[in-house]
Amino acid sequence: MTRFRISLAGLMGLIAIAGVGIAALRFASETWAGVMLVVTLAFLGVAVLGVIYRREATRAWWLGFALFGGGYLVLTLGPWFSTEVQPKLPTTHVLTYVYAKLKPAPPQKLSVRITAKGDGISISNATDNVSADIFEFSPQNITFEDILGSRLLAISGNEQDFTQVGHCLLAWVAGMLGALIACWFHASRDSVTQEAD
C-alpha cells in the first residue's frame, strides 16, 4: 500500500494557494472572479494532461482531481447548472452566510450631541433624547461580532463575485478530495491484487 507524502515544496505551494484564495475572497471583485476562474480551469487542464501522460498512482491522483474538481465547477458555474443546481447546493448557502457575516455594514450618518453634565461628559444621538456616559465605553465591551464586523476582516465586492471566487476555491478542495479518494482506490486495488496472487 502506497503512503501519501507531501514535500516541503508541496506544503509551501499549498500555503501559497491558500493565501491567494483568502486574498481573492477578501477582495472579491469581477477581476478576482475572472482570475480565479482562469486559474481553476488551468488546474483542471493540467489534471487532464496528468491523466494522459502519468501512470499508476500519479495518474489516479490527477484523474480524481479532474473528476471531482471539474464536476463541482460544472455544477456551480456551468450553463443551466448555475441557475438550477448551484442555488440548492449547501456550499452556496455557506458562502452566502459567510458573505453576510463579513460584509461591512453600510456607513450610517450619526449626529452626535456632546454636553457637559456634572462631573462628566454626555454623548447622545442628536435625533433622540437617549444619552450615554462617555466613560461607559471600554475595550471590555467589544464582542466577537464586533471583531467579525471590523475593517480587518470585512470583505469588499459584491456577493456574486464573492460566490464565484468561493466556488472556484471549493472546486480546488473538491479536486483535492477526489485526488485522495482516487489514490485510496488505486492503493486498495493494488493490495487486493497482491492478496489474490
JONOR-V420798 format. One record per backbone hydrogen bond with DSSP energy under -1.0 kcal/mol. NH is the residue of the N-H (numbers start at 0). CO is the residue of the C=O. If there is no record, write none. Layout:
NH|CO  NH|CO
This chain:
10|6  11|7  12|8  13|9  14|10  15|11  16|12  17|13  18|14  19|15  20|16  21|17  22|18  23|19  24|20  25|21  26|22  27|24  32|28  33|29  34|30  35|31  36|32  37|33  38|34  39|35  40|36  41|37  42|38  43|39  44|40  45|41  46|42  47|43  48|44  49|45  50|46  51|47  52|48  53|49  57|54  59|55  60|56  61|57  62|58  63|59  64|60  65|61  66|62  67|63  68|64  69|65  70|66  71|67  72|68  73|69  74|70  75|71  76|72  77|73  80|78  81|77  83|79  84|80  85|80  87|84  88|85  92|88  93|89  94|90  95|91  96|92  97|93  98|94  99|95  100|96  101|97  102|98  112|123  114|121  116|119  119|116  121|114  122|131  123|112  124|129  125|110  127|124  131|122  133|120  135|132  136|133  140|137  141|138  146|142  147|143  148|144  149|146  153|149  154|101  155|25  161|157  162|158  163|159  164|160  165|161  166|162  167|163  168|164  169|165  170|166  171|167  172|168  173|169  174|170  175|171  176|172  177|173  178|174  179|175  180|176  181|177  182|178  183|179  184|180  185|181  186|182  187|183  188|184  189|185  190|186  191|187  192|188  193|189  194|190  195|191  196|192
